[in-house]
Amino acid sequence: MSNRRPKQEIICRCNNVNRSTIETAIREGCDTLNKIFDTTTAGVGACGGTCRRKLKPLLDHYLQTGTFPEKIIEDMTGKPPKKT
């Protein structure tokens, strides 16, 4: 078994904000998306905030359970279906 730490998942690519930074902000009181945006800069990048699809489920899960999900299921509400 390796003692290496797993690579930090980058949630906001525009501003290079990792999951650990976002989870810390939530634990320390960021209980709305706007507070997360202001504290971490995640969700306010040049792309227009595509990472918000991950931020909202992460925040909602924590607010409901007091824990973070192992895997973030993106909120695809409002996103047009893929063309086949």
Secondary structure as UniProt FT lines:
FT   STRAND          10..12
FT   TURN            13..16
FT   STRAND          17..18
FT   HELIX           19..27
FT   TURN            28..29
FT   HELIX           33..40
FT   TURN            42..43
FT   TURN            46..47
FT   TURN            50..51
FT   HELIX           52..65
FT   TURN            77..78
//
